[in-house]
Amino acid sequence: MPATFGVENLFGLTAPAGGHVQESSSESSIEVATIRNASGVTVKAVPKPLVTKTVTLKGKGDASLASVAAGAFVADTLRITSAKQSESNDDFPDFEVTGMAYSNLT
């Protein structure tokens, strides 16, 4: 019996209606503020309050670019920042959709 694998976690981003997600990834980053003494040694490091989360979906099919809604960034809400569609004569079309969310540590 063949095994079936699929992407289970889309990290809050909605999959395109005309596509099939084959890969998803999520990355969060925080910048660090540092203080150095006269010798150049870091004596204090604290996280800055802005947290940036990036979610990427890759797959086959249509990225449904026409269904992307415009709107302002709101804290902790993913917004699509880029979408790429590529086609070839050999295979199904590929898509890659990237969304970003910004939040505050406090």
C-alpha positions in Angstrom: 0.0 0.0 0.0 1.5 3.4 -1.0 2.3 5.9 1.8 0.7 9.3 1.6 2.6 12.3 2.8 1.4 15.9 3.0 2.1 19.3 4.5 0.2 19.4 7.8 1.3 22.8 9.1 0.9 26.0 7.0 1.9 28.2 9.9 -1.2 30.4 9.5 -0.9 31.1 5.8 -3.8 30.0 3.6 -2.9 27.6 0.8 -3.8 28.8 -2.7 -7.1 27.3 -3.9 -5.7 26.2 -7.3 -2.5 24.7 -5.9 -1.1 21.9 -3.9 1.4 22.7 -1.2 4.5 20.5 -1.1 6.6 22.3 1.4 6.1 24.9 4.2 8.6 26.7 6.4 8.5 29.2 9.2 11.2 31.4 10.5 11.2 34.0 13.3 13.9 36.6 14.0 14.7 39.1 16.7 17.4 41.7 16.6 19.7 42.1 19.6 20.8 45.4 21.0 24.3 45.3 22.6 26.5 47.5 24.7 30.3 47.2 24.4 32.8 48.4 26.9 36.1 50.3 26.1 37.8 47.0 25.3 35.2 46.1 22.7 33.7 43.3 24.9 29.9 43.0 24.9 28.8 43.6 28.4 25.0 43.7 27.9 22.7 42.2 25.2 18.9 42.5 25.2 16.4 41.6 22.5 14.8 44.5 20.6 11.0 44.4 20.8 10.2 43.7 17.1 9.7 40.1 16.1 9.6 39.2 12.4 8.0 36.0 11.3 8.4 34.7 7.7 6.3 31.9 6.3 6.9 30.3 2.9 4.7 27.9 1.0 6.0 26.0 -2.1 4.1 23.7 -4.4 2.6 22.9 -7.7 -0.4 24.5 -9.4 -1.7 28.0 -9.5 -0.6 30.6 -6.9 -4.0 32.3 -7.2 -2.4 35.8 -7.4 -5.8 37.3 -8.2 -7.2 36.3 -4.8 -4.5 38.2 -2.8 -6.2 40.8 -0.7 -4.6 44.3 -0.1 -4.5 45.7 3.3 -2.4 47.3 6.1 -0.1 45.3 8.3 -1.6 44.5 11.7 0.4 43.1 14.6 0.6 39.3 14.7 -1.3 38.9 11.3 0.4 37.3 8.3 0.3 39.3 5.1 1.5 38.0 1.8 4.6 40.0 0.8 5.6 38.1 -2.3 4.3 35.4 -4.7 6.1 33.8 -7.6 4.6 31.6 -10.3 6.8 29.8 -12.8 5.8 27.4 -15.7 7.6 25.1 -18.0 6.6 22.7 -20.8 7.9 19.7 -18.9 6.0 19.8 -15.6 3.1 21.4 -13.7 3.5 25.1 -12.8 5.4 25.9 -9.6 4.5 28.5 -7.0 6.1 30.1 -4.0 4.2 32.4 -1.6 5.8 34.3 1.2 4.1 36.0 4.1 5.4 38.1 6.9 4.0 39.0 10.3 5.3 41.5 12.8 4.8 41.4 16.5 6.0 43.1 19.7 7.7 41.2 22.6 5.9 43.3 25.2 
